[in-house]
Amino acid sequence: MFLGVTIFFIISGLWIGTISDKYEKLTISTSGDYNQALVGPNSLCDPVFTLGLIEPPNKNAVSIWDDPSYIIINQWNPFDSWEHFKYEIGLIWENIIYTILLIESFFLIGVIILIISLWFTFRLKSEKPSKDTLIYLWITMVIYSGGFCFVRTEWRYLWFTFILLMLTSFYLIDRLYKIKTFTPNLRNILLIILICAFIIQPVYEGIKFSNSNNSAYNLSNQLKNDYGIHGNIASNIWGGNSFTISYYLNAKYYGQAKKTNNSMDLNRELNENKIDYYFVWDNESIPPLIDYREITNGKIEGLKIYSRIKKS
């Protein structure tokens, strides 16, 4: 345990020292505070959708998503009031249910495996090392997954849990076989079922997303070759292809401009942020742009691009 804790602090210490130097104060993480604020009782949506254009935090960043900690967001505390505390309890319960659903989406019998491992641990008379190993796996999964349940749970947060679940499954079959619960044939059948069950989701994801960014990549090449687009980019809607295209063009993406019907307000926001190109998707109606002119002229379906007029 001492060796494990020492290695953990050495690896984590390098990261903590690096980001503490960056923020000029002791910092373990910034994403926790940001995500906790987003799930607050008075939080309507992510502030990037309402704050308007936001400059990327550093010269190498594509957008504010490279480091959203610079976004000012209202914090809350579940211990501020009884209502906040009840809200936090409800949030934890929702996240627990959602975590179970995510585990099931990755591995259809994942929860069943967890229940069987618990039963094996506390009901069957097996040698102590086997019980201890399963207990350690269980405790690790509960602590790792449970920590996210206090704030928010997402698919990518649970990858480590999925790996531990696989280890638990194979270890459980191995122990049940060694205590003569399974025959060799039954063990082999279960191993094949487990392997197939674990590869379904990765194969599905690979097929589904293998070509998901091709359209954005091809469009970015077209915009670079035909229109020479570079510099600062903004759009009428957040993210999506605008973000991906900005990445491929090595440009800066400032996000979504504030929704307005006032031409002066929109032009002022674009000019103040020195936006070179304004992307308008889905033929959305926008106020007249005084300092910008359309350069695509209907040549790209579903997209109009306005370029800032260079003043002599």
Rosetta blueprint (number, residue, H / E / L):
1 M L
2 F H
3 L H
4 G H
5 V H
6 T H
7 I H
8 F H
9 F H
10 I H
11 I H
12 S H
13 G H
14 L H
15 W H
16 I H
17 G H
18 T H
19 I H
20 S H
21 D H
22 K H
23 Y H
24 E L
25 K L
26 L L
27 T L
28 I L
29 S L
30 T L
31 S H
32 G H
33 D H
34 Y H
35 N H
36 Q H
37 A H
38 L H
39 V L
40 G L
41 P L
42 N L
43 S L
44 L L
45 C L
46 D L
47 P H
48 V H
49 F H
50 T L
51 L L
52 G L
53 L L
54 I L
55 E L
56 P L
57 P L
58 N L
59 K L
60 N L
61 A L
62 V L
63 S L
64 I H
65 W H
66 D H
67 D L
68 P H
69 S H
70 Y H
71 I L
72 I L
73 I L
74 N L
75 Q L
76 W L
77 N L
78 P L
79 F L
80 D L
81 S L
82 W H
83 E H
84 H H
85 F H
86 K H
87 Y H
88 E H
89 I H
90 G H
91 L H
92 I H
93 W H
94 E H
95 N H
96 I H
97 I H
98 Y H
99 T H
100 I H
101 L H
102 L H
103 I H
104 E H
105 S H
106 F H
107 F L
108 L L
109 I L
110 G H
111 V H
112 I H
113 I H
114 L H
115 I H
116 I H
117 S H
118 L H
119 W H
120 F H
121 T H
122 F H
123 R L
124 L L
125 K L
126 S L
127 E L
128 K H
129 P H
130 S H
131 K H
132 D H
133 T H
134 L H
135 I H
136 Y H
137 L H
138 W H
139 I H
140 T H
141 M H
142 V H
143 I H
144 Y H
145 S H
146 G H
147 G H
148 F H
149 C H
150 F L
151 V L
152 R L
153 T L
154 E L
155 W H
156 R H
157 Y H
158 L H
159 W H
160 F H
161 T H
162 F H
163 I H
164 L H
165 L H
166 M H
167 L H
168 T H
169 S H
170 F H
171 Y H
172 L H
173 I H
174 D H
175 R H
176 L H
177 Y H
178 K H
179 I L
180 K L
181 T L
182 F L
183 T L
184 P H
185 N H
186 L H
187 R H
188 N H
189 I H
190 L H
191 L H
192 I H
193 I H
194 L H
195 I H
196 C H
197 A H
198 F H
199 I H
200 I H
201 Q H
202 P H
203 V H
204 Y H
205 E H
206 G H
207 I H
208 K H
209 F H
210 S L
211 N L
212 S L
213 N L
214 N H
215 S H
216 A H
217 Y H
218 N H
219 L H
220 S H
221 N H
222 Q H
223 L H
224 K H
225 N H
226 D H
227 Y H
228 G L
229 I L
230 H L
231 G L
232 N E
233 I E
234 A E
235 S E
236 N L
237 I L
238 W L
239 G L
240 G L
241 N H
242 S H
243 F H
244 T H
245 I H
246 S H
247 Y H
248 Y H
249 L L
250 N L
251 A L
252 K E
253 Y E
254 Y E
255 G E
256 Q E
257 A L
258 K L
259 K L
260 T L
261 N L
262 N L
263 S H
264 M H
265 D H
266 L H
267 N H
268 R H
269 E H
270 L H
271 N H
272 E H
273 N L
274 K L
275 I L
276 D L
277 Y E
278 Y E
279 F E
280 V E
281 W E
282 D L
283 N L
284 E L
285 S L
286 I L
287 P L
288 P L
289 L L
290 I L
291 D L
292 Y E
293 R E
294 E E
295 I L
296 T L
297 N L
298 G L
299 K L
300 I L
301 E L
302 G L
303 L E
304 K E
305 I E
306 Y E
307 S E
308 R E
309 I L
310 K L
311 K L
312 S L
